[in-house]
Amino acid sequence: MRLTIATLALTACLVANPVPAMAQDEEAVWDNIENIHGNADGFFEVFGLLQDALMFGDPVTFGQYGLFPMAISANGEVYDVLEPEDLVDNFDMLVSADTQQAILEQDVADLIVTSEGVGIGNGAMWITNICLDDACAETQWGIFSINN
């Protein structure tokens, strides 16, 4: 009988205080990014802008967030992309439709967070936070690798 009362009490508590199932996972991902790289808010801002650029077919905006030179694996080869214009001019060849879709469909709870950066689309694209000054007081998030 005590088990039933405890179960009812727990159920009542959960119903009274519903929490989205993914909230803890997404919060943990945010915490991991913040703890490892800092400026997690900056990551999510850039990630959202990259998704918007893909959604609206805007390779120019997408290319603005590249950290060049950048290595891109596509079509069984590795390309050294030296500047944003190179990425924009060859966008459809360098960023496959499958990679674009994986980035667009990325669930925050499934991001890969390592000391190297944040993997999107099961590692199809990697973004990292770089220091802009010696004290690392100013940083910038950007794409450092695409792996089609």
N, C-alpha and C positions, 0 to 999 in steps of 0.2 A: 504494500500500500504506500509506503514512503517513496518508492521509486516512481509511482504514478503521480504523487503530489509534486515531487521534484521535477518530473518531466513536464507537468502542466505549468509549473512556475517558470521553467526555462522557456517553454513555448510562449507563454504570456509576455515574458521579457523580450523575446525576439520580435514578436508581433508589435509590441509597443515601441521598440527602437529598431526599425528595419535599417540595415546597412547593405548597400550594394555589394554583391559578391566580389566584384573586381576591385572595389575601392582599396582594399588592403594591398592587393598585388600592385596596383598602379601607384599607390603611395610608396610601396617598397622600391619600385623602380625609380621613382622620383628621388627618394632618399639615396639610393645607390649612385645615381648620376651626381647628385649634389655632393655626396661624400667623396667620390673618386675624382670628379672633374670640376666640381663647383659650377655655379650658375645654371642649375637645372632649368630655371625659368627660361633662360636664353636658349637652351637646347630645344625646349618645347615650342618656343616662338619660331626658330629656324625650321624645325620639323614641320610645323603647320604651314609655313610659307612654301616649303618644298612640295608638300602635298598639294597645296593650292596651285602652284606652278604646273605640276603634272596634270591636275584636274582640268586646268584651263589651256593646256597646250602651250605653255610659255617657257621654252628652253632658255631664254635670255635671263629671266629671273632665277631659274634653276642654276644656271652657270655662275651667277653672282655669288653663290654660296660655296663654290669650289675652292679648295686650298691647292693652288697650283705651284709646281707641276704635280699632276695627279696620275696615278696608274689606274687604268681601266682595263679589266679583262672582258673581252667581247669576241665572239666568233672564233673561239679557240686561240686567240692571241692576246698579248698584253700591249696596250697602247700607252705611251707617255703623252698625256695631254698637257700642253705647256701653258695654255691660257684659256680664258672663258670663251673666246671666239672659236677656238678649235672644238670645244665641247658643243657649242651652239650649232656650228656648221655641220657637225656630224652626229647630232643628237640621237636620231633614230637608229643609227648603227651602233653607237656607243652605249646607249641605255635602252635595252630591249623592252618590248611591250610587256613581257613577263616581269621584268624587274620593276617597271613603272607600276604595274598592277600590284605587285607585292608591297611596294612602298605605300600606295594608296590604301591598301587593305590592312596595314599594320595595326595590330592591337597593342596598345601601350604596355599591357601586362606581359607581352611576349618579346619586348625589346631585349637585345643582348647587351649587357653592360659589362665592360672589361676595363682594365687600365689603359688599353689602347684607344678606346672610344665606345661609341654606341652603335650596335649593329641593327640595321633595319631590313625587313624583308628576309629574315633568316640569314643575314650576312650579305645580302645583295648590295647594300650600300652601308658605308661606315662614316660616321660623323664624329669629330673630336673637337675639343676645346683647346685652343692654342693661346699662349701668352703673347701679348702685344708689347710688353715692356719687361725689363729685367726683374721687377718686383712681382710680376704677374698680377698687378692690380687691375689691368685691363685685359680682357680675353675676348676671343671671337670663336664662335662655333662655325664649323664648315665641313664640307665633304672631303674626305681624304682618299677614299677608295670606292670604286664601283666594281662589282664582280657579277657579271651576267652569267 
